Amino acid sequence: MAKANRFEDLEVWQKAMKIAEDIYLLTREEKFAREYSIKDQIIRAAISISNNISEGFEYDNHKDLIKFLRYSKGSTGEVRNMIIFLKRIGLVNEEFYLKTTNELVVLSKQLYAFINYLKKNPPEK
């Protein structure tokens, strides 16, 4: 695996940002106008995915990066759970639900693989 020089180079960060953008744009729709707490929660959770990737990367410390990637993985589950809830109450359509939950599952698997790669390949001293 090539070494990334910036967190922006990480594919997992790029995917996380795209998901956060999609969630943010969803919450700008009229049907979310009065859904203050749900809107706030899902935006914060979605942004948390990329925030934790970037924060862990910037510590420039293998152990901290793994820890923050785990937090990011947890946030993918939180966002996926919220999308399921929003689908059940009729605030998201089937297309958005399927697309976004699939993207979140893929991202979660990529984060898991990245974490395992880092565990198996500690930095040289």
C-alpha positions, 0 to 999 in steps of 0.5 A, spaced: 500 500 500 502 506 498 503 511 503 499 517 503 502 524 504 495 527 506 489 525 509 485 527 502 489 522 499 485 516 502 480 513 498 476 512 505 476 519 506 474 521 499 468 516 500 466 519 507 466 526 504 461 524 498 457 521 503 457 527 508 455 531 502 449 527 500 446 527 507 447 534 507 444 535 501 438 531 503 437 534 509 436 541 505 430 538 502 423 541 504 421 535 507 426 536 513 425 543 514 422 542 521 426 535 523 431 539 527 434 534 531 434 528 526 437 533 521 442 535 526 444 528 528 445 525 521 449 531 519 453 530 525 454 523 524 456 523 517 461 529 518 464 525 523 466 519 519 471 524 515 473 528 521 475 522 525 479 519 519 483 526 518 484 527 525 487 520 526 491 521 520 494 528 523 496 525 529 501 522 525 501 516 530 499 509 528 496 507 534 491 513 534 490 512 526 487 506 528 483 508 534 480 514 530 479 509 524 475 505 529 471 511 531 469 512 523 467 505 522 462 506 528 459 513 525 458 509 518 453 504 523 450 510 526 449 514 519 446 507 516 442 506 522 439 513 521 438 512 514 434 506 515 430 510 520 428 515 515 426 510 510 421 507 515 418 514 517 418 516 509 423 521 509 427 518 504 426 514 498 428 507 496 433 509 491 437 514 496 436 508 501 439 503 497 444 507 494 447 510 501 446 504 505 450 500 500 455 506 500 456 506 507 457 498 508 462 498 502 466 504 506 465 500 513 468 494 510 474 498 507 475 502 514 475 495 517 480 492 511 485 499 512 485 497 520 487 490 519 492 492 514 495 497 519 495 492 525 499 487 521 504 492 518 506 496 524 511 502 522 518 500 522 522 503 528 
